[in-house]
Amino acid sequence: MSDVVHVEVRSETCMASGYCIRHAPKVFSADESGWVTLLDAEPRGQTVQVLKAAGMCPVAAIDVFDADGNQL
């Protein structure tokens, strides 16, 4: 699996569950209202954490792509 992935967050879909922040705090954060913010769209060495965060998102607001642009 690649060391670098590209992450996109659909903030309009986010329900502020916080799963992403708990699983990948170096990649995701929250604004003052609790909505997700993306700290690093191309995190290095965080692939496992990002995929877990995306998988745990109850509204599937996180998309993860490999280096070739394929959605993971």
All heavy atoms as TSV, in Angstrom:
chain	resi	resn	atom	element	x	y	z
A	1	MET	N	N	0.851	-1.184	0.000
A	1	MET	CA	C	0.000	0.000	0.000
A	1	MET	C	C	0.890	1.239	0.000
A	1	MET	O	O	1.925	1.274	0.644
A	1	MET	CB	C	-0.916	-0.011	1.216
A	1	MET	CG	C	-1.919	1.116	1.191
A	1	MET	SD	S	-3.191	1.000	2.451
A	1	MET	CE	C	-3.955	-0.535	2.027
A	2	SER	N	N	0.457	2.241	-0.712
A	2	SER	CA	C	1.233	3.472	-0.853
A	2	SER	C	C	1.394	4.198	0.465
A	2	SER	O	O	0.529	4.166	1.324
A	2	SER	CB	C	0.540	4.395	-1.858
A	2	SER	OG	O	1.231	5.614	-1.949
A	3	ASP	N	N	2.529	4.870	0.593
A	3	ASP	CA	C	2.822	5.665	1.780
A	3	ASP	C	C	2.066	6.990	1.767
A	3	ASP	O	O	1.876	7.613	2.793
A	3	ASP	CB	C	4.334	5.920	1.825
A	3	ASP	CG	C	4.759	6.604	3.087
A	3	ASP	OD1	O	4.481	6.080	4.176
A	3	ASP	OD2	O	5.366	7.686	2.984
A	4	VAL	N	N	1.633	7.422	0.565
A	4	VAL	CA	C	0.930	8.694	0.429
A	4	VAL	C	C	-0.413	8.466	-0.256
A	4	VAL	O	O	-0.503	7.740	-1.239
A	4	VAL	CB	C	1.746	9.708	-0.407
A	4	VAL	CG1	C	0.988	11.012	-0.565
A	4	VAL	CG2	C	3.092	9.974	0.231
A	5	VAL	N	N	-1.440	9.081	0.286
A	5	VAL	CA	C	-2.771	9.047	-0.320
A	5	VAL	C	C	-3.271	10.480	-0.427
A	5	VAL	O	O	-2.725	11.388	0.195
A	5	VAL	CB	C	-3.766	8.206	0.517
A	5	VAL	CG1	C	-3.391	6.738	0.479
A	5	VAL	CG2	C	-3.860	8.703	1.941
A	6	HIS	N	N	-4.294	10.665	-1.233
A	6	HIS	CA	C	-4.944	11.973	-1.334
A	6	HIS	C	C	-6.300	11.858	-0.646
A	6	HIS	O	O	-7.048	10.925	-0.903
A	6	HIS	CB	C	-5.120	12.396	-2.794
A	6	HIS	CG	C	-5.840	13.690	-2.937
A	6	HIS	ND1	N	-5.235	14.894	-2.672
A	6	HIS	CD2	C	-7.119	13.961	-3.261
A	6	HIS	CE1	C	-6.129	15.861	-2.854
A	6	HIS	NE2	N	-7.278	15.306	-3.206
A	7	VAL	N	N	-6.591	12.809	0.236
A	7	VAL	CA	C	-7.816	12.778	1.028
A	7	VAL	C	C	-8.691	13.968	0.674
A	7	VAL	O	O	-8.203	15.094	0.537
A	7	VAL	CB	C	-7.489	12.833	2.539
A	7	VAL	CG1	C	-8.749	12.751	3.373
A	7	VAL	CG2	C	-6.510	11.743	2.926
A	8	GLU	N	N	-9.980	13.700	0.520
A	8	GLU	CA	C	-10.960	14.768	0.304
A	8	GLU	C	C	-12.091	14.573	1.305
A	8	GLU	O	O	-12.474	13.437	1.596
A	8	GLU	CB	C	-11.510	14.721	-1.119
A	8	GLU	CG	C	-10.454	15.020	-2.166
A	8	GLU	CD	C	-10.974	14.945	-3.582
A	8	GLU	OE1	O	-12.195	14.740	-3.784
A	8	GLU	OE2	O	-10.148	15.075	-4.501
A	9	VAL	N	N	-12.608	15.678	1.828
A	9	VAL	CA	C	-13.706	15.633	2.782
A	9	VAL	C	C	-14.862	16.460	2.232
A	9	VAL	O	O	-14.674	17.592	1.798
A	9	VAL	CB	C	-13.275	16.203	4.155
A	9	VAL	CG1	C	-14.452	16.260	5.102
A	9	VAL	CG2	C	-12.157	15.379	4.748
A	10	ARG	N	N	-16.041	15.866	2.236
A	10	ARG	CA	C	-17.245	16.597	1.849
A	10	ARG	C	C	-17.850	17.189	3.123
A	10	ARG	O	O	-18.646	16.538	3.811
A	10	ARG	CB	C	-18.226	15.665	1.131
A	10	ARG	CG	C	-17.747	15.260	-0.253
A	10	ARG	CD	C	-18.742	14.394	-0.986
A	10	ARG	NE	N	-19.192	13.225	-0.235
A	10	ARG	CZ	C	-18.480	12.123	-0.045
A	10	ARG	NH1	N	-17.266	12.036	-0.538
A	10	ARG	NH2	N	-18.979	11.117	0.636
A	11	SER	N	N	-17.451	18.401	3.429
A	11	SER	CA	C	-17.879	19.026	4.683
A	11	SER	C	C	-19.386	19.215	4.753
A	11	SER	O	O	-19.964	19.198	5.844
A	11	SER	CB	C	-17.152	20.354	4.902
A	11	SER	OG	O	-17.365	21.213	3.810
A	12	GLU	N	N	-20.045	19.349	3.605
A	12	GLU	CA	C	-21.501	19.508	3.610
A	12	GLU	C	C	-22.217	18.218	4.019
A	12	GLU	O	O	-23.387	18.252	4.399
A	12	GLU	CB	C	-22.006	19.976	2.239
A	12	GLU	CG	C	-21.895	18.959	1.127
A	12	GLU	CD	C	-20.529	18.856	0.462
A	12	GLU	OE1	O	-19.582	19.567	0.872
A	12	GLU	OE2	O	-20.391	18.046	-0.467
A	13	THR	N	N	-21.502	17.094	3.976
A	13	THR	CA	C	-22.066	15.809	4.370
A	13	THR	C	C	-21.747	15.468	5.826
A	13	THR	O	O	-22.474	14.721	6.465
A	13	THR	CB	C	-21.508	14.694	3.449
A	13	THR	OG1	O	-21.778	15.047	2.100
A	13	THR	CG2	C	-22.123	13.354	3.737
A	14	CYS	N	N	-20.692	16.045	6.348
A	14	CYS	CA	C	-20.205	15.747	7.698
A	14	CYS	C	C	-21.300	15.932	8.744
A	14	CYS	O	O	-22.074	16.886	8.693
A	14	CYS	CB	C	-19.031	16.663	8.016
A	14	CYS	SG	S	-18.391	16.497	9.693
A	15	MET	N	N	-21.338	15.001	9.711
A	15	MET	CA	C	-22.274	15.132	10.818
A	15	MET	C	C	-21.546	15.331	12.152
A	15	MET	O	O	-22.134	15.228	13.212
A	15	MET	CB	C	-23.220	13.936	10.896
A	15	MET	CG	C	-22.537	12.615	11.181
A	15	MET	SD	S	-23.685	11.247	11.363
A	15	MET	CE	C	-24.103	11.361	13.074
A	16	ALA	N	N	-20.243	15.589	12.088
A	16	ALA	CA	C	-19.420	15.912	13.259
A	16	ALA	C	C	-19.392	14.790	14.297
A	16	ALA	O	O	-19.409	15.045	15.489
A	16	ALA	CB	C	-19.875	17.229	13.875
A	17	SER	N	N	-19.273	13.549	13.842
A	17	SER	CA	C	-19.199	12.424	14.776
A	17	SER	C	C	-17.853	12.367	15.490
A	17	SER	O	O	-17.761	11.862	16.596
A	17	SER	CB	C	-19.446	11.105	14.051
A	17	SER	OG	O	-18.366	10.824	13.173
A	18	GLY	N	N	-16.796	12.842	14.822
A	18	GLY	CA	C	-15.466	12.865	15.416
A	18	GLY	C	C	-14.656	11.600	15.232
A	18	GLY	O	O	-13.512	11.528	15.687
A	19	TYR	N	N	-15.202	10.582	14.567
A	19	TYR	CA	C	-14.447	9.346	14.352
A	19	TYR	C	C	-13.148	9.612	13.597
A	19	TYR	O	O	-12.117	9.023	13.899
A	19	TYR	CB	C	-15.277	8.308	13.591
A	19	TYR	CG	C	-16.400	7.707	14.385
A	19	TYR	CD1	C	-17.714	7.855	13.975
A	19	TYR	CD2	C	-16.150	6.985	15.538
A	19	TYR	CE1	C	-18.751	7.303	14.700
A	19	TYR	CE2	C	-17.180	6.429	16.274
A	19	TYR	CZ	C	-18.479	6.594	15.851
A	19	TYR	OH	O	-19.501	6.045	16.571
A	20	CYS	N	N	-13.200	10.469	12.603
A	20	CYS	CA	C	-12.011	10.738	11.795
A	20	CYS	C	C	-10.895	11.342	12.647
A	20	CYS	O	O	-9.732	10.969	12.509
A	20	CYS	CB	C	-12.354	11.639	10.619
A	20	CYS	SG	S	-13.098	13.219	11.050
A	21	ILE	N	N	-11.259	12.237	13.528
A	21	ILE	CA	C	-10.261	12.889	14.380
A	21	ILE	C	C	-9.643	11.877	15.339
A	21	ILE	O	O	-8.435	11.895	15.581
A	21	ILE	CB	C	-10.896	14.062	15.137
A	21	ILE	CG1	C	-11.381	15.116	14.147
A	21	ILE	CG2	C	-9.918	14.663	16.141
A	21	ILE	CD1	C	-12.302	16.155	14.746
A	22	ARG	N	N	-10.449	10.993	15.874
A	22	ARG	CA	C	-9.938	9.979	16.807
A	22	ARG	C	C	-9.002	8.991	16.116
A	22	ARG	O	O	-8.027	8.546	16.715
A	22	ARG	CB	C	-11.091	9.235	17.479
A	22	ARG	CG	C	-11.784	10.076	18.534
A	22	ARG	CD	C	-12.725	9.263	19.390
A	22	ARG	NE	N	-13.963	8.867	18.732
A	22	ARG	CZ	C	-15.009	9.671	18.531
A	22	ARG	NH1	N	-14.959	10.927	18.923
A	22	ARG	NH2	N	-16.094	9.222	17.938
A	23	HIS	N	N	-9.276	8.656	14.867
A	23	HIS	CA	C	-8.460	7.662	14.168
A	23	HIS	C	C	-7.273	8.253	13.424
A	23	HIS	O	O	-6.280	7.550	13.211
A	23	HIS	CB	C	-9.323	6.843	13.207
A	23	HIS	CG	C	-10.266	5.938	13.918
A	23	HIS	ND1	N	-9.864	4.830	14.617
A	23	HIS	CD2	C	-11.606	5.997	14.076
A	23	HIS	CE1	C	-10.903	4.237	15.161
A	23	HIS	NE2	N	-11.981	4.939	14.851
A	24	ALA	N	N	-7.346	9.506	13.020
A	24	ALA	CA	C	-6.242	10.128	12.272
A	24	ALA	C	C	-6.110	11.605	12.664
A	24	ALA	O	O	-6.360	12.500	11.858
A	24	ALA	CB	C	-6.473	9.972	10.777
A	25	PRO	N	N	-5.706	11.874	13.897
A	25	PRO	CA	C	-5.639	13.260	14.378
A	25	PRO	C	C	-4.587	14.132	13.687
A	25	PRO	O	O	-4.647	15.360	13.797
A	25	PRO	CB	C	-5.335	13.104	15.870
A	25	PRO	CG	C	-4.663	11.777	15.987
A	25	PRO	CD	C	-5.303	10.917	14.923
A	26	LYS	N	N	-3.657	13.523	12.978
A	26	LYS	CA	C	-2.669	14.313	12.231
A	26	LYS	C	C	-3.223	14.770	10.883
A	26	LYS	O	O	-2.642	15.621	10.224
A	26	LYS	CB	C	-1.398	13.500	12.004
A	26	LYS	CG	C	-0.646	13.209	13.282
A	26	LYS	CD	C	0.586	12.405	13.008
A	26	LYS	CE	C	1.316	12.117	14.310
A	26	LYS	NZ	N	2.504	11.290	14.093
A	27	VAL	N	N	-4.359	14.191	10.496
A	27	VAL	CA	C	-4.950	14.478	9.192
A	27	VAL	C	C	-6.237	15.293	9.326
A	27	VAL	O	O	-6.497	16.179	8.524
A	27	VAL	CB	C	-5.221	13.166	8.423
A	27	VAL	CG1	C	-5.850	13.446	7.069
A	27	VAL	CG2	C	-3.937	12.368	8.269
A	28	PHE	N	N	-7.017	14.995	10.356
A	28	PHE	CA	C	-8.318	15.644	10.542
A	28	PHE	C	C	-8.362	16.423	11.851
A	28	PHE	O	O	-7.767	16.028	12.842
A	28	PHE	CB	C	-9.444	14.601	10.565
A	28	PHE	CG	C	-9.483	13.724	9.359
A	28	PHE	CD1	C	-8.928	12.457	9.391
A	28	PHE	CD2	C	-10.066	14.164	8.181
A	28	PHE	CE1	C	-8.961	11.628	8.272
A	28	PHE	CE2	C	-10.100	13.357	7.061
A	28	PHE	CZ	C	-9.546	12.088	7.107
A	29	SER	N	N	-9.109	17.502	11.832
A	29	SER	CA	C	-9.358	18.296	13.031
A	29	SER	C	C	-10.799	18.787	12.945
A	29	SER	O	O	-11.556	18.354	12.075
A	29	SER	CB	C	-8.379	19.474	13.108
A	29	SER	OG	O	-8.534	20.152	14.341
A	30	ALA	N	N	-11.162	19.677	13.842
A	30	ALA	CA	C	-12.505	20.239	13.818
A	30	ALA	C	C	-12.414	21.743	14.004
A	30	ALA	O	O	-11.522	22.245	14.694
A	30	ALA	CB	C	-13.359	19.635	14.922
A	31	ASP	N	N	-13.355	22.452	13.390
A	31	ASP	CA	C	-13.404	23.899	13.593
A	31	ASP	C	C	-14.102	24.178	14.929
A	31	ASP	O	O	-14.476	23.254	15.652
A	31	ASP	CB	C	-14.072	24.607	12.412
A	31	ASP	CG	C	-15.539	24.265	12.231
A	31	ASP	OD1	O	-16.181	23.725	13.165
A	31	ASP	OD2	O	-16.075	24.554	11.145
A	32	GLU	N	N	-14.284	25.438	15.241
A	32	GLU	CA	C	-14.869	25.819	16.530
A	32	GLU	C	C	-16.306	25.331	16.710
A	32	GLU	O	O	-16.788	25.198	17.832
A	32	GLU	CB	C	-14.789	27.333	16.746
A	32	GLU	CG	C	-15.378	28.175	15.651
A	32	GLU	CD	C	-14.468	28.357	14.444
A	32	GLU	OE1	O	-13.247	28.175	14.529
A	32	GLU	OE2	O	-15.010	28.662	13.369
A	33	SER	N	N	-16.962	24.978	15.620
A	33	SER	CA	C	-18.333	24.456	15.693
A	33	SER	C	C	-18.374	22.931	15.733
A	33	SER	O	O	-19.443	22.347	15.837
A	33	SER	CB	C	-19.153	24.948	14.497
A	33	SER	OG	O	-19.238	26.348	14.506
A	34	GLY	N	N	-17.221	22.291	15.595
A	34	GLY	CA	C	-17.153	20.838	15.641
A	34	GLY	C	C	-17.145	20.153	14.290
A	34	GLY	O	O	-17.055	18.936	14.214
A	35	TRP	N	N	-17.217	20.904	13.201
A	35	TRP	CA	C	-17.217	20.323	11.856
A	35	TRP	C	C	-15.798	19.973	11.427
A	35	TRP	O	O	-14.850	20.672	11.749
A	35	TRP	CB	C	-17.870	21.267	10.860
A	35	TRP	CG	C	-19.279	21.574	11.243
A	35	TRP	CD1	C	-19.752	22.760	11.699
A	35	TRP	CD2	C	-20.390	20.680	11.265
A	35	TRP	NE1	N	-21.091	22.652	11.995
A	35	TRP	CE2	C	-21.515	21.378	11.741
A	35	TRP	CE3	C	-20.550	19.337	10.933
A	35	TRP	CZ2	C	-22.761	20.797	11.882
A	35	TRP	CZ3	C	-21.792	18.762	11.070
A	35	TRP	CH2	C	-22.888	19.486	11.534
A	36	VAL	N	N	-15.674	18.919	10.670
A	36	VAL	CA	C	-14.368	18.424	10.254
A	36	VAL	C	C	-13.617	19.441	9.396
A	36	VAL	O	O	-14.202	20.137	8.573
A	36	VAL	CB	C	-14.503	17.073	9.509
A	36	VAL	CG1	C	-15.185	17.238	8.177
A	36	VAL	CG2	C	-13.152	16.415	9.324
A	37	THR	N	N	-12.314	19.490	9.633
A	37	THR	CA	C	-11.406	20.241	8.774
A	37	THR	C	C	-10.262	19.305	8.414
A	37	THR	O	O	-9.901	18.417	9.188
A	37	THR	CB	C	-10.844	21.501	9.471
A	37	THR	OG1	O	-10.153	21.122	10.656
A	37	THR	CG2	C	-11.944	22.478	9.812
A	38	LEU	N	N	-9.723	19.488	7.250
A	38	LEU	CA	C	-8.643	18.652	6.756
A	38	LEU	C	C	-7.320	19.360	7.016
A	38	LEU	O	O	-7.096	20.471	6.540
A	38	LEU	CB	C	-8.847	18.408	5.257
A	38	LEU	CG	C	-7.960	17.408	4.567
A	38	LEU	CD1	C	-8.064	16.036	5.230
A	38	LEU	CD2	C	-8.344	17.313	3.105
A	39	LEU	N	N	-6.457	18.727	7.793
A	39	LEU	CA	C	-5.153	19.301	8.110
A	39	LEU	C	C	-4.115	19.003	7.032
A	39	LEU	O	O	-3.201	19.785	6.815
A	39	LEU	CB	C	-4.639	18.756	9.457
A	39	LEU	CG	C	-5.491	19.045	10.671
A	39	LEU	CD1	C	-4.910	18.320	11.893
A	39	LEU	CD2	C	-5.573	20.544	10.927
A	40	ASP	N	N	-4.246	17.849	6.391
A	40	ASP	CA	C	-3.256	17.427	5.404
A	40	ASP	C	C	-3.954	16.588	4.333
A	40	ASP	O	O	-4.382	15.461	4.605
A	40	ASP	CB	C	-2.157	16.615	6.095
A	40	ASP	CG	C	-0.979	16.305	5.200
A	40	ASP	OD1	O	-1.023	16.621	3.993
A	40	ASP	OD2	O	0.005	15.744	5.723
A	41	ALA	N	N	-4.086	17.125	3.133
A	41	ALA	CA	C	-4.771	16.422	2.043
A	41	ALA	C	C	-3.930	15.301	1.448
A	41	ALA	O	O	-4.463	14.424	0.769
A	41	ALA	CB	C	-5.163	17.405	0.950
A	42	GLU	N	N	-2.620	15.303	1.688
A	42	GLU	CA	C	-1.747	14.256	1.171
A	42	GLU	C	C	-0.800	13.784	2.270
A	42	GLU	O	O	0.418	13.980	2.195
A	42	GLU	CB	C	-1.006	14.744	-0.063
A	42	GLU	CG	C	-1.982	15.038	-1.194
A	42	GLU	CD	C	-1.328	15.334	-2.518
A	42	GLU	OE1	O	-0.087	15.292	-2.618
A	42	GLU	OE2	O	-2.080	15.594	-3.461
A	43	PRO	N	N	-1.378	13.145	3.280
A	43	PRO	CA	C	-0.564	12.727	4.424
A	43	PRO	C	C	0.379	11.589	4.079
A	43	PRO	O	O	0.026	10.663	3.356
A	43	PRO	CB	C	-1.614	12.270	5.441
A	43	PRO	CG	C	-2.769	11.828	4.606
A	43	PRO	CD	C	-2.776	12.756	3.421
A	44	ARG	N	N	1.581	11.668	4.583
A	44	ARG	CA	C	2.590	10.631	4.379
A	44	ARG	C	C	2.621	9.745	5.627
A	44	ARG	O	O	2.665	10.227	6.736
A	44	ARG	CB	C	3.957	11.271	4.146
A	44	ARG	CG	C	5.045	10.281	3.857
A	44	ARG	CD	C	6.326	10.936	3.377
A	44	ARG	NE	N	6.188	11.627	2.107
A	44	ARG	CZ	C	6.127	11.039	0.916
A	44	ARG	NH1	N	6.179	9.731	0.837
A	44	ARG	NH2	N	6.016	11.752	-0.182
A	45	GLY	N	N	2.581	8.437	5.411
A	45	GLY	CA	C	2.673	7.497	6.515
A	45	GLY	C	C	1.414	7.392	7.362
A	45	GLY	O	O	1.464	6.878	8.475
A	46	GLN	N	N	0.284	7.850	6.853
A	46	GLN	CA	C	-0.974	7.811	7.600
A	46	GLN	C	C	-2.061	7.021	6.873
A	46	GLN	O	O	-3.236	7.112	7.225
A	46	GLN	CB	C	-1.476	9.247	7.826
A	46	GLN	CG	C	-0.571	10.111	8.679
A	46	GLN	CD	C	-0.624	9.698	10.125
A	46	GLN	OE1	O	-1.696	9.575	10.703
A	46	GLN	NE2	N	0.530	9.461	10.710
A	47	THR	N	N	-1.667	6.225	5.890
A	47	THR	CA	C	-2.649	5.542	5.053
A	47	THR	C	C	-3.592	4.654	5.855
A	47	THR	O	O	-4.814	4.722	5.692
A	47	THR	CB	C	-1.952	4.721	3.951
A	47	THR	OG1	O	-1.158	5.615	3.168
A	47	THR	CG2	C	-2.954	4.017	3.062
A	48	VAL	N	N	-3.075	3.850	6.735
A	48	VAL	CA	C	-3.907	2.939	7.520
A	48	VAL	C	C	-4.887	3.724	8.377
A	48	VAL	O	O	-6.088	3.416	8.433
A	48	VAL	CB	C	-3.039	2.006	8.391
A	48	VAL	CG1	C	-3.888	1.213	9.366
A	48	VAL	CG2	C	-2.226	1.065	7.510
A	49	GLN	N	N	-4.401	4.774	9.036
A	49	GLN	CA	C	-5.249	5.585	9.898
A	49	GLN	C	C	-6.343	6.296	9.102
A	49	GLN	O	O	-7.492	6.379	9.532
A	49	GLN	CB	C	-4.410	6.618	10.668
A	49	GLN	CG	C	-3.437	6.014	11.636
A	49	GLN	CD	C	-2.071	5.711	11.014
A	49	GLN	OE1	O	-1.931	5.502	9.817
A	49	GLN	NE2	N	-1.052	5.671	11.852
A	50	VAL	N	N	-5.965	6.826	7.934
A	50	VAL	CA	C	-6.933	7.545	7.099
A	50	VAL	C	C	-8.010	6.595	6.580
A	50	VAL	O	O	-9.197	6.928	6.590
A	50	VAL	CB	C	-6.224	8.268	5.938
A	50	VAL	CG1	C	-7.212	8.758	4.898
A	50	VAL	CG2	C	-5.391	9.420	6.468
A	51	LEU	N	N	-7.610	5.414	6.138
A	51	LEU	CA	C	-8.590	4.447	5.653
A	51	LEU	C	C	-9.530	4.002	6.776
A	51	LEU	O	O	-10.736	3.832	6.558
A	51	LEU	CB	C	-7.895	3.245	5.023
A	51	LEU	CG	C	-7.235	3.512	3.678
A	51	LEU	CD1	C	-6.434	2.298	3.228
A	51	LEU	CD2	C	-8.266	3.908	2.636
A	52	LYS	N	N	-9.007	3.851	7.967
A	52	LYS	CA	C	-9.861	3.490	9.103
A	52	LYS	C	C	-10.836	4.624	9.404
A	52	LYS	O	O	-12.024	4.396	9.631
A	52	LYS	CB	C	-9.028	3.160	10.328
A	52	LYS	CG	C	-9.860	2.658	11.477
A	52	LYS	CD	C	-9.065	1.943	12.511
A	52	LYS	CE	C	-10.029	1.325	13.506
A	52	LYS	NZ	N	-9.380	0.399	14.394
A	53	ALA	N	N	-10.333	5.856	9.394
A	53	ALA	CA	C	-11.198	7.015	9.642
A	53	ALA	C	C	-12.305	7.100	8.590
A	53	ALA	O	O	-13.471	7.316	8.924
A	53	ALA	CB	C	-10.365	8.296	9.643
A	54	ALA	N	N	-11.943	6.905	7.337
A	54	ALA	CA	C	-12.940	6.959	6.259
A	54	ALA	C	C	-13.973	5.850	6.422
A	54	ALA	O	O	-15.172	6.074	6.229
A	54	ALA	CB	C	-12.257	6.860	4.904
A	55	GLY	N	N	-13.518	4.671	6.794
A	55	GLY	CA	C	-14.419	3.552	6.977
A	55	GLY	C	C	-15.357	3.711	8.160
A	55	GLY	O	O	-16.472	3.190	8.164
A	56	MET	N	N	-14.918	4.445	9.164
A	56	MET	CA	C	-15.735	4.656	10.365
A	56	MET	C	C	-16.724	5.809	10.212
A	56	MET	O	O	-17.658	5.925	10.994
A	56	MET	CB	C	-14.831	4.935	11.572
A	56	MET	CG	C	-13.954	3.769	11.978
A	56	MET	SD	S	-14.867	2.336	12.578
A	56	MET	CE	C	-15.589	2.997	14.064
A	57	CYS	N	N	-16.533	6.661	9.218
A	57	CYS	CA	C	-17.404	7.822	9.047
A	57	CYS	C	C	-18.844	7.352	8.782
A	57	CYS	O	O	-19.098	6.677	7.786
A	57	CYS	CB	C	-16.921	8.696	7.892
A	57	CYS	SG	S	-17.951	10.161	7.639
A	58	PRO	N	N	-19.789	7.709	9.653
A	58	PRO	CA	C	-21.152	7.214	9.496
A	58	PRO	C	C	-21.894	7.762	8.281
A	58	PRO	O	O	-22.912	7.195	7.882
A	58	PRO	CB	C	-21.847	7.634	10.791
A	58	PRO	CG	C	-21.002	8.685	11.387
A	58	PRO	CD	C	-19.619	8.495	10.862
A	59	VAL	N	N	-21.393	8.828	7.674
A	59	VAL	CA	C	-22.060	9.394	6.498
A	59	VAL	C	C	-21.164	9.366	5.261
A	59	VAL	O	O	-21.466	10.001	4.260
A	59	VAL	CB	C	-22.571	10.830	6.782
A	59	VAL	CG1	C	-23.689	10.807	7.801
A	59	VAL	CG2	C	-21.440	11.741	7.225
A	60	ALA	N	N	-20.052	8.629	5.329
A	60	ALA	CA	C	-19.122	8.460	4.203
A	60	ALA	C	C	-18.710	9.799	3.593
A	60	ALA	O	O	-18.736	9.971	2.373
A	60	ALA	CB	C	-19.724	7.532	3.156
A	61	ALA	N	N	-18.313	10.730	4.446
A	61	ALA	CA	C	-17.931	12.068	3.989
A	61	ALA	C	C	-16.459	12.181	3.602
A	61	ALA	O	O	-16.008	13.245	3.207
A	61	ALA	CB	C	-18.252	13.093	5.077
A	62	ILE	N	N	-15.712	11.078	3.715
A	62	ILE	CA	C	-14.272	11.098	3.451
A	62	ILE	C	C	-13.965	10.194	2.259
A	62	ILE	O	O	-14.344	9.022	2.245
A	62	ILE	CB	C	-13.480	10.608	4.675
A	62	ILE	CG1	C	-13.781	11.488	5.891
A	62	ILE	CG2	C	-11.986	10.575	4.382
A	62	ILE	CD1	C	-13.295	10.904	7.199
A	63	ASP	N	N	-13.279	10.744	1.265
A	63	ASP	CA	C	-12.832	9.966	0.114
A	63	ASP	C	C	-11.313	9.894	0.147
A	63	ASP	O	O	-10.640	10.891	0.430
A	63	ASP	CB	C	-13.275	10.619	-1.194
A	63	ASP	CG	C	-14.783	10.592	-1.365
A	63	ASP	OD1	O	-15.410	9.565	-1.036
A	63	ASP	OD2	O	-15.336	11.602	-1.828
A	64	VAL	N	N	-10.780	8.704	-0.137
A	64	VAL	CA	C	-9.341	8.481	-0.120
A	64	VAL	C	C	-8.937	7.906	-1.473
A	64	VAL	O	O	-9.569	6.970	-1.974
A	64	VAL	CB	C	-8.943	7.504	1.013
A	64	VAL	CG1	C	-7.430	7.359	1.081
A	64	VAL	CG2	C	-9.503	7.956	2.359
A	65	PHE	N	N	-7.887	8.471	-2.060
A	65	PHE	CA	C	-7.413	8.074	-3.384
A	65	PHE	C	C	-5.947	7.688	-3.322
A	65	PHE	O	O	-5.171	8.299	-2.571
A	65	PHE	CB	C	-7.581	9.230	-4.371
A	65	PHE	CG	C	-9.002	9.709	-4.487
A	65	PHE	CD1	C	-9.469	10.717	-3.666
A	65	PHE	CD2	C	-9.864	9.140	-5.408
A	65	PHE	CE1	C	-10.787	11.168	-3.758
A	65	PHE	CE2	C	-11.187	9.574	-5.517
A	65	PHE	CZ	C	-11.637	10.591	-4.685
A	66	ASP	N	N	-5.556	6.698	-4.133
A	66	ASP	CA	C	-4.147	6.338	-4.224
A	66	ASP	C	C	-3.419	7.302	-5.158
A	66	ASP	O	O	-4.027	8.237	-5.699
A	66	ASP	CB	C	-3.966	4.874	-4.636
A	66	ASP	CG	C	-4.417	4.567	-6.051
A	66	ASP	OD1	O	-4.624	5.506	-6.870
A	66	ASP	OD2	O	-4.577	3.369	-6.368
A	67	ALA	N	N	-2.136	7.065	-5.360
A	67	ALA	CA	C	-1.315	7.966	-6.172
A	67	ALA	C	C	-1.759	8.036	-7.624
A	67	ALA	O	O	-1.491	9.014	-8.320
A	67	ALA	CB	C	0.159	7.521	-6.104
A	68	ASP	N	N	-2.479	7.014	-8.102
A	68	ASP	CA	C	-2.978	6.995	-9.480
A	68	ASP	C	C	-4.378	7.595	-9.607
A	68	ASP	O	O	-4.951	7.607	-10.696
A	68	ASP	CB	C	-2.991	5.578	-10.013
A	68	ASP	CG	C	-1.599	4.990	-10.131
A	68	ASP	OD1	O	-0.657	5.736	-10.496
A	68	ASP	OD2	O	-1.438	3.789	-9.843
A	69	GLY	N	N	-4.940	8.059	-8.491
A	69	GLY	CA	C	-6.263	8.658	-8.517
A	69	GLY	C	C	-7.404	7.680	-8.343
A	69	GLY	O	O	-8.559	8.047	-8.484
A	70	ASN	N	N	-7.068	6.434	-8.022
A	70	ASN	CA	C	-8.096	5.417	-7.795
A	70	ASN	C	C	-8.620	5.541	-6.362
A	70	ASN	O	O	-7.837	5.631	-5.423
A	70	ASN	CB	C	-7.535	4.021	-8.008
A	70	ASN	CG	C	-7.010	3.828	-9.407
A	70	ASN	OD1	O	-7.702	4.097	-10.374
A	70	ASN	ND2	N	-5.774	3.385	-9.500
A	71	GLN	N	N	-9.935	5.507	-6.225
A	71	GLN	CA	C	-10.514	5.595	-4.894
A	71	GLN	C	C	-10.257	4.296	-4.136
A	71	GLN	O	O	-10.443	3.221	-4.674
A	71	GLN	CB	C	-12.002	5.899	-4.955
A	71	GLN	CG	C	-12.570	6.224	-3.599
A	71	GLN	CD	C	-13.952	6.847	-3.682
A	71	GLN	OE1	O	-14.527	6.974	-4.770
A	71	GLN	NE2	N	-14.478	7.261	-2.560
A	72	LEU	N	N	-9.835	4.448	-2.902
A	72	LEU	CA	C	-9.562	3.275	-2.058
A	72	LEU	C	C	-10.760	2.964	-1.196
A	72	LEU	O	O	-11.603	3.771	-0.945
A	72	LEU	CB	C	-8.331	3.534	-1.178
A	72	LEU	CG	C	-7.042	3.844	-1.925
A	72	LEU	CD1	C	-5.926	4.190	-0.949
A	72	LEU	CD2	C	-6.636	2.659	-2.776
